């Protein structure tokens, strides 16, 4: 009997030790889960995503080492946004990052007390994501996308001084794009340029709307618009045929055929988003972190597009673009 009791005691001790070790190992292997939800695939949003990862890394957070990044792309599908947001919530994500306004809104709707970091949102207050930019007041903070639209108008006047009428094409359901388009039209009017708005509901509309637009204007402006960016090749094909230039709000659109822009870096906005996420991981509350934005704009010039349309790029702008921005040949 004594031997049996002794054996049971040894077995119990062994099992207890094994259980404690397993529990400790599980705790050591548990990494904070960072859910990143991107609205759709296109170069601008992809650059923000890359910047987020880089921003986290710069603060010491590396995927697979001390954090687990769960990246999901909704491909512009509302049902995907909901299911992917629920996925992060069910996985008990430590924090969630939304790239583009609909993604951030979807995350905020399911977040509860889980922090949500906005990745480049044009109007966080109007989108009901924060109470104010300086005092977010809840569990949401992050980066606002602010383009230097007035500077973009000045650049257009420098590159195409003879333009008197411009079409502004954007997605009617995109509040951020709509707001930026209206801002452009305001500054264009001050600069003596008449504007006409043309709206689409999806990429399927771009070809027809662009065909109508180019017969009535001398140039085209595209605000930060996910839908138009996805169909940029269709727009450029139509405008090239009509021999009129396209100016855009984002560097990625210039890379895809627009003549130029003066804009903030999508990548740097992502980096800033990642750095803010790191602050939250280190214990800071979103309510105490003001919404931030990148302030320095850079020139991006597409020389091939300019030459094709007979546009001469002023030497001072070209030199600045070569040193600090982007020049596509």
Secondary structure, 3 states (H helix, E strand, C coil): CHHHHHHHHHHHHHHHHHHHHHHHHHHHHCCEEEEEEECCCCHHHHHHHHHHHHHHHHCCCCECCCEEEEEEECCCCHHHHHHHHHHHHHCCCCEEEEECHHHHHHHHHHCCCCEEEEEEECCCCCCCCCCCCCCCCCCEEEEECCCCHHHHHHHHHHHCCCCCEEEEEEECCCHHHHHHHHHHHHHHHHCCCEEEEEEECCHHHHHHHHHHHCCCCCEEEECCCHHHHHCHHHHHHHHHHHCCEEEECCHHHHHCCCCEEEECCHHHHHHHHHHHHHHHHCCCCHHHCCCECCCCCEEEEEHHHHHHCCCCCCHHHHHHHHHHCEEEC
